[in-house]
Each structure stands twice: as C-alpha cells, then as structure tokens.
Amino acid sequence: MNEKIIEFKNVTFIYDADDENAEVKEKPAVSDVSLAINKGEFVAVLGHNGSGKSTLAKLCNAILEPTKGEVSVKGIVADTEEKADDIRRIVGMVFQNPDNQIVATIVEDDVAFGPENLGIEPAEIRKRVDDALKSVNMYDFRHREPHKLSGGQKQRVAIAGVIAMQTECIVLDEPTAMLDPKGREEVMQTVKRLNREMGITVVLVTHFMDEAVQADRVVVMDGGKVLMDGKPSEVFTQVERLRSCGLDVPQSTALCHMLGINECVLDVDSCVEEISRLAGGAV
Amino acid sequence: MIRDITIGQYYPGKSVLHNLDPRAKLIITFWLIVVIFLCKSFFSLGLIALTAVAAAALSRVPAKMILKSLKPIVIILVFTAVLNVLYTEGGKEYFRIWEIAVTEKGVNTAIFTMIRIVSLVVISSLLTYTTTPTMLTDGLERILSPLKIFKIKVHTLAMMMTLALRFIPTLIEEIDRIMNAQKARGADLESGGIIQRAKALVPIFIPLMVSAFRRAYELAFAMTCRCYTGGEGRTRMKQMKLGVRDFAAFLFCIAVTAGVVVLNHFFEAVI
C-alpha cells in the first residue's frame, strides 16, 4: 500500500560546495534529511525563508544533486544524465514564477512542449494536451497568448504542461507566492483535484498555512532539517513549537489555542463549531 | 495598455492564405521576391503588382493594415524616386534645371522602382500578416533542417527565435516596471538633451539585463524539468502537411514566373 515514490536518505546539500570560503562551505541548505514520500500522497512542505524547502524540492527531480546522501525516485538514483532524465519523466515540477517557465507563444503549444520532448506520437500529444487543459479548466484559452493571461491562469497552464507529461508525481515550488488571492484559490483547487481525482502524488512547497492545512501530511522544515512531520492535525496543534521556528498557525487554530480549546481546529467551520460549543457550555 | 501588444503583426483569419502551409508561404514569398527583381518591363512588373493585389484581396487583411505596412517606407520611396528622376538620363527631355535634366527614361525608372518596392513590401508583409510567429519559426526550422548535414544546429536556432519572441512582451512589461520604479526614486527620464537622456537610460538597462539573465536561468531549469534535451528524439504536436492548396499555390507561382519571362521578352525593357 505505502509504496515509496521519492526517498531521501541522509541527504545534505551545500550550495557552492567547492567554494574556498569556509563559512559558505559549512552552511548546508539541507542537512541530513531522511524522508519518504509515498505514492498518492499530498504532502505540504512548510518553512520560512531559507529553511531549505525550495532546495528540497529541487532535489526531488535531479535539478540539484545532493552533496552527501542519496535521493532515489522509484529506486532510480540520478548518477548519469540519462537517469536524471528518467527521473524527470516521473517527477514533474512547477516553479514560483509562471512567466519564467512558459516556453511557447500559444497556450496549447506550451502544454505540448513536455510531451514533444518525450518523443510521443503527434495524435497522442494532441489528446493529452486537450485532456490536460480541460483538467485545469483552461481548455477555452488554448489558442490564447500566455502573456495575456492572469497569474493564476498562467500557473494553471504550467500545471497542465506537467499533467500532459503524465508524471506520477508533481512537485510545486511555491506556486502561489506571486499570485493574488483569487489566483491562489484557483491553483489550490487544481492541485487538490490532481491529487484526489487523478491520483497524482503532490509535493507542495509553501509558506501559506491555509494551503498546508489542505494536505494529507505536513513536513515542517527549519534550518535545513525536518522539524516536524505528520498529519495537519498533529502538526498544527503544536502552536508554540511552530512559532519558535518563525512559522504561524492558521488563524482559526490560533484563536482556539488562545481560547484554550484543545481540540484540533484547522478551518473556519470547525472553529465556529468549537467556539459555539464552548459558549454553549459556559452559558 | 502594454499587456495588449501582439507579437509580430499577425492578423487572425481563416482565408486561403492563412491556411497555406507556412513552408509553402515562406518559399513562395522568397520566390516572388526574386521574380520581382527579374521584371524588366512595365507589363511584367504589372503582372507581379496584380498578383500582390490579388493575394492581398485573398488574405482578407483590411487594406488599411496593408497601407500601414507601407508607411515606414514612404521616405525610401520618395528618396529613390527623386534620385532616379534626377540621375537617369535618356529619351525625351521634359525640362532641365541647370545641368540636371528630367527625362522620359528617368521618370519611367522612378515609377518602375516605386512599384517594385511597393510590391515587395506588400508581398512580404502578407506573409507576416497571415502566419503566426510560431508557425514561421516552425516552418523555417523545417525548411532549413537539411542544413543539419553541415552541422548547423537548426533546431537550436529555431528554439532561440521562439523563446526570444515569447519573452518580448514579458521584457516590455519589465521595462515598464523598472522605469516606474526609477521614476519613483526621482530619476528624470524625459528632460535634457540626447546625451543626458541616453545616460538616464543606464539605470533602466542594467536592472533589465540582470533580470533577463535571471529569467534565462530559471527558464533553463524549467525546460530541463520538462525533459528538454535538444532537438533529438523530439516529436511535434502540430504536423505540417503539404496539401492540394499548397501545390496549387506553387503552380500559380510558376505561372506568374512564366508570365513574367514571356512579358519581359515581348515588351521593351525599362531598366
């Protein structure tokens, strides 16, 4: 059941490991991380700036090579360029800035870029592109120019580009950081649907608590290490511990914590429920 | 607004010209340009001009837009016409100012050159009006692909062109943003002489270059993530197939060329 798709074994990563400057050399972005992502999971990686969460994402599909330790994707270790390519067929990636990852001047051409690189038959690419665009609700925009779309729409096009490659896993590196609330909502809906309906494993790197809450599992990074790893309900009840590493908890959780409610409260609805119960009990 | 710019000057439509294979269009355009320079008499040139007008009508691109594409060459037209009138001598002399004679041959040459340049511009702008930049680079890549045997990286060149086109609007937006940021800090971009204004552009271009390199770096990452390893083993979603209408277009071109040759032979040459 719990088939591992990405596995980190004692992974350390140092930017500029060859740098003469000892100070730089001794500061790993990711240090001694062991972590396994299971097939079909929706994992959120949380952390403040410089916690190593983006580095962790880039290690997932062989964009970065670990300085020490080993990253394997379905048992494949990227020691050659061919194997790195095999890994990228399994793990797709969406970056923060939608403008810098769109290649073509027309939406459907951009979605086709990945499958074209894989050498797939033209008729099959056409089908995949149409399906991918429909699954992110961008089918009506297929003939449009990407620079005329909103940020959320561009990011959905980027996601469709990965879906069309039919990867088993998608790693999203702060996909909503540059978007407005509406765009963020659109992207989050899409990501959730990918995981729930299409069974794609999702690794979502973010610093928004309300996004992390929607995942099955939350990994909290701090100073290059994994600080916490568990269900949202387990992680977010440790309010003090989260705050000590510069992170906040969802507002509803914070409110209930202040009121001394020990139940795990993650969203507005259950918050209202708990408070009314508390009020009811008091009256 | 700056967001509304379109890349190139493509005019969306569904005309016969729009539906031609981009390769056929590229070859035909190039071919017709060569034929324009083969014309020697007014009759053969007239045939080409007629072809250009017919093609423009077929494309359903509004005449206003085609005239707009002629606007930048008005100065060149006037310049060449004046020079031709003044410096070509022969035939009947109309009048003379000092040493300079305005002759029949001079006037004819001037008119001839003007018609030639106008047809040239109309034909080549029809290509860009009816073909998207993506289709153009795709077509060019396929036409040039035999050059691979000379180790010329045709695919890489075409990819560079596509990316350059893709990033034009993004970089224009960026310039706008940087200019506003510098203005907000008190940069004066609008006053002073040419040198002063050029100097004022330095704080715009340096951040622009830095950000362009950063974008390029990120784009390279993103392309690697999508398994891009160069042109080898790559397939294309949009296949190009030469159809009946493309061959009809080629035949039409051959007919025009033959017409030009015949008319050149039977009528007096102007040039």
Interface residues (C-beta under 8 A of the other chain):
Chain A: N61 I63 D85 R88 R89 G92 M93 F95 N97 D99 N100 Q101 I102 V103 A104 T105 I106 E108 D109 A112 F113 G114 P115 E116 N117 L118 G119 I120 E121 P122 I125 R126 V129 E145 P146 H147 K148 G161 V162 M165
Chain B: R3 D4 T6 I7 T132 P133 T134 T162 L163 L165 R166 P169 T170 E173 R215 E218 L219 F221 A222 M223 T224 C225 R226 C227 Y228 T229 G233 R234 T235 R236 M237 K238 Q239
